[in-house]
């Protein structure tokens, strides 16, 4: 398995999450090869995947803005105090 296949399947595709949910459902006694078990597996996998990706995107987008605001308040706080 090349590095690109590993990144695409395990990290971007979150295959590990799908396998983890499948093992958990099997431990609960639900057969994931049937329609109901497969549907529950897909629903849980999709909900968790979307939640993780949204949290990651929000963190990536908001962190530089937070850092910029902290730096701006540090460097420009004196000039605001003088004029206001």
HUBEL-V411854 format. One record per backbone hydrogen bond with DSSP energy under -0.5 kcal/mol. CO is the residue of the C=O (numbers start at 0). NH is the residue of the N-H. Records with the same first field share a line. If there is no record, write none. Layout:
CO: NH  NH
//
This chain:
1: 5
2: 6
3: 7
4: 8
5: 9  10
6: 10  11
7: 12
8: 14
13: 17
14: 18
15: 19
16: 20
17: 21
18: 22
19: 23
20: 24
21: 25
22: 26
23: 27
24: 29
25: 28
28: 30
29: 31
30: 33  36
33: 37
34: 38
35: 39
36: 40
37: 41
38: 42
39: 43
40: 44
41: 45
42: 46
43: 47
44: 48
45: 49
46: 50
47: 51
48: 52
49: 53
50: 54
51: 55
52: 56
53: 57
54: 58
55: 59
56: 60
57: 61
58: 62
59: 63
60: 64
61: 65
62: 66
63: 67
64: 68
65: 69
66: 70
67: 71
68: 72
69: 73
70: 74
71: 75
72: 76
75: 79
76: 80
77: 81
78: 82
79: 83
//
